[in-house]
Amino acid sequence: MATFTDQVVIVTGASEGIGRALALALAPQRPKLVLAARNEERLGSLASVCNANGAETLIVRADLTDEMRCRQLIQRAMERFGRLDALVNNAGGTLWTRVEDVQDTGVFERIMRLNYLSSVWCTFYALPHLKQTRGRIVALSSLAGLTGVPTRSGYAASKHALFGFFDSLRIELENSGVSVTIIAPDFVRTEIHKRALGSDGRPLGKSPLEERRLMSAEECAALIVEAMEKRKRVQFTSWRGRAGRWLKLLAPGLIDRIARNAIEARR
Ligand SMILES: NC(=O)c1ccc[n+]([C@@H]2O[C@H](COP(=O)([O-])OP(=O)(O)OC[C@H]3O[C@@H](n4cnc5c(N)ncnc54)[C@H](OP(=O)(O)O)[C@@H]3O)[C@@H](O)[C@H]2O)c1
C-alpha cells in the first residue's frame, strides 16, 4: 500500500500548475483528493483524470482569500470523507513590478491574503483534524521566501511570512505527530508568470520569463510528493536554493546579485 492510499489530501490551487500536477502525481496512490480553486470547470476536468487514475475526488470551488471559504473547505472535506490526513497550501499568485511603480498599494494586501493568510486560515481550521490522524501540513513558499527579489517585493514578503508561520507551527506541533513541510521552489513553468500582477494591479497576460528553461510542474510535483512522504522540513528544487541559504550568511551581496540576475537574465 502506498503512503497516501485511502488518505484524505486537500490540495488548494489545484486547477492549474503545480497544484494540478501534484493531484495527478498523487492520484495513482488511490487517495481521496479534495481539489480547491475558483475555476470549477478546470477542477472538474482534473477530477475526471484523477478518478480514472485511481483517486476519489471532491471538488470545492472557493476563493480562498475569504476566511469563511477556507473554513468551509475544511468542513466540506470532513463532511464527505470524515477525516483529514494532509493539507497542501498551494494556492498563490505573484507580482511583477518595482515598488515605486505600483499604482495601487492594494496589490500588497491582495497578495498577502492569497499567499499568506489563505494558508494560515486553511491550516487553522484543519489543525484539529490533522492532529487526530498525525497528518501532514505542506506550505508552498518559494526561494523568494528566503531572500529578496527585485520586482517581487510583495510576493517575497508573503513567502517570507509563510516560512515564519510554518517554522513556528512546526515547533508548536513537536510530539503531536503532525509534520510541517515547506516547499521552496525555484522557477517552475506554470501559469503564475503570465498571471502576475503588474504595476497597474492587472495580470501581465504574458510571461516575462523564458519559460522553456524552467523546471516543469510535473518535476516539481514529484519532489513535493517525496517531501510529503518523508515528512521533510524543507524541500528545495534547485542547487541555487540549497546553496543559497548558506551563501547568504557568508556573502549577502552576492545573493542579491544572483537574485537580480535571475530576474534580468530570464527576460
Ligand atoms: N511557478 C513558480 O515559478 C513558483 C515558484 C515558487 C513557488 N511557487 C508557488 O507555488 C504555488 C503554485 O503556483 P503555480 O506556479 O502552480 O501557479 P498557477 O499555475 O498560477 O496556479 C495557481 C493556483 O492557485 C489558484 N488560485 C489563485 N487565486 C486563488 C484564490 N483567490 N482562491 C483559490 N485559489 C486560487 C489558481 O486557481 P483559480 O484561478 O482557479 O482559482 C491555481 O489553481 C504558489 O503558491 C506559488 O507562489 C511557484
The ligand as an SDF file (V2000), in Angstrom:
LIG
                    3D

 48 52  0  0  0  0  0  0  0  0999 V2000
    5.7150   28.6700  -10.6680 N   0  0  0  0  0  0  0  0  0  0  0  0
    6.7700   29.1050   -9.9690 C   0  0  0  0  0  0  0  0  0  0  0  0
    7.7870   29.5480  -10.5500 O   0  0  0  0  0  0  0  0  0  0  0  0
    6.7420   29.0440   -8.4710 C   0  0  0  0  0  0  0  0  0  0  0  0
    7.9610   29.1890   -7.7830 C   0  0  0  0  0  0  0  0  0  0  0  0
    7.9540   29.1750   -6.3920 C   0  0  0  0  0  0  0  0  0  0  0  0
    6.7570   29.0000   -5.7010 C   0  0  0  0  0  0  0  0  0  0  0  0
    5.5920   28.8490   -6.3910 N   0  0  0  0  0  0  0  0  0  0  0  0
    4.3450   28.7220   -5.6110 C   0  0  0  0  0  0  0  0  0  0  0  0
    3.6590   27.5400   -5.9870 O   0  0  0  0  0  0  0  0  0  0  0  0
    2.2610   27.7240   -5.7900 C   0  0  0  0  0  0  0  0  0  0  0  0
    1.5180   27.3040   -7.0600 C   0  0  0  0  0  0  0  0  0  0  0  0
    1.8820   28.1930   -8.0920 O   0  0  0  0  0  0  0  0  0  0  0  0
    1.7890   27.8510   -9.6430 P   0  0  0  0  0  0  0  0  0  0  0  0
    3.0640   28.2630  -10.2110 O   0  0  0  0  0  0  0  0  0  0  0  0
    1.2710   26.4890   -9.8360 O   0  0  0  0  0  0  0  0  0  0  0  0
    0.6910   28.9390  -10.0850 O   0  0  0  0  0  0  0  0  0  0  0  0
   -0.5370   28.8750  -11.0990 P   0  0  0  0  0  0  0  0  0  0  0  0
   -0.2670   27.9740  -12.2370 O   0  0  0  0  0  0  0  0  0  0  0  0
   -0.9200   30.2940  -11.3860 O   0  0  0  0  0  0  0  0  0  0  0  0
   -1.6680   28.2120  -10.1890 O   0  0  0  0  0  0  0  0  0  0  0  0
   -2.1390   28.9080   -9.0620 C   0  0  0  0  0  0  0  0  0  0  0  0
   -3.3210   28.1630   -8.4870 C   0  0  0  0  0  0  0  0  0  0  0  0
   -3.8310   28.9460   -7.3880 O   0  0  0  0  0  0  0  0  0  0  0  0
   -5.2340   29.1120   -7.5540 C   0  0  0  0  0  0  0  0  0  0  0  0
   -5.7190   30.3690   -7.0200 N   0  0  0  0  0  0  0  0  0  0  0  0
   -5.3360   31.6200   -7.3790 C   0  0  0  0  0  0  0  0  0  0  0  0
   -6.0520   32.5320   -6.6980 N   0  0  0  0  0  0  0  0  0  0  0  0
   -6.9080   31.8290   -5.9080 C   0  0  0  0  0  0  0  0  0  0  0  0
   -7.9130   32.2060   -4.9790 C   0  0  0  0  0  0  0  0  0  0  0  0
   -8.1950   33.5010   -4.7330 N   0  0  0  0  0  0  0  0  0  0  0  0
   -8.5970   31.2540   -4.3290 N   0  0  0  0  0  0  0  0  0  0  0  0
   -8.3280   29.9350   -4.5760 C   0  0  0  0  0  0  0  0  0  0  0  0
   -7.3840   29.5110   -5.4440 N   0  0  0  0  0  0  0  0  0  0  0  0
   -6.6960   30.4540   -6.0970 C   0  0  0  0  0  0  0  0  0  0  0  0
   -5.4350   29.0640   -9.0740 C   0  0  0  0  0  0  0  0  0  0  0  0
   -6.7450   28.6160   -9.4000 O   0  0  0  0  0  0  0  0  0  0  0  0
   -8.0040   29.5340   -9.8080 P   0  0  0  0  0  0  0  0  0  0  0  0
   -7.5050   30.6400  -10.6530 O   0  0  0  0  0  0  0  0  0  0  0  0
   -8.8960   28.5560  -10.4870 O   0  0  0  0  0  0  0  0  0  0  0  0
   -8.5760   29.9970   -8.5100 O   0  0  0  0  0  0  0  0  0  0  0  0
   -4.4350   27.9960   -9.4840 C   0  0  0  0  0  0  0  0  0  0  0  0
   -5.0070   26.7150   -9.3450 O   0  0  0  0  0  0  0  0  0  0  0  0
    2.0660   29.1980   -5.4220 C   0  0  0  0  0  0  0  0  0  0  0  0
    1.9190   29.3250   -4.0460 O   0  0  0  0  0  0  0  0  0  0  0  0
    3.3530   29.8350   -5.8960 C   0  0  0  0  0  0  0  0  0  0  0  0
    3.6790   31.0070   -5.2180 O   0  0  0  0  0  0  0  0  0  0  0  0
    5.5540   28.8670   -7.7510 C   0  0  0  0  0  0  0  0  0  0  0  0
  1  2  1  0
  2  3  2  0
  2  4  1  0
  4  5  1  0
  4 48  2  0
  5  6  2  0
  6  7  1  0
  7  8  2  0
  8  9  1  0
  8 48  1  0
  9 10  1  0
  9 46  1  0
 10 11  1  0
 11 12  1  0
 11 44  1  0
 12 13  1  0
 13 14  1  0
 14 15  2  0
 14 16  1  0
 14 17  1  0
 17 18  1  0
 18 19  2  0
 18 20  1  0
 18 21  1  0
 21 22  1  0
 22 23  1  0
 23 24  1  0
 23 42  1  0
 24 25  1  0
 25 26  1  0
 25 36  1  0
 26 27  1  0
 26 35  1  0
 27 28  2  0
 28 29  1  0
 29 30  1  0
 29 35  2  0
 30 31  1  0
 30 32  2  0
 32 33  1  0
 33 34  2  0
 34 35  1  0
 36 37  1  0
 36 42  1  0
 37 38  1  0
 38 39  2  0
 38 40  1  0
 38 41  1  0
 42 43  1  0
 44 45  1  0
 44 46  1  0
 46 47  1  0
M  CHG  2   8   1  16  -1
M  END
$$$$
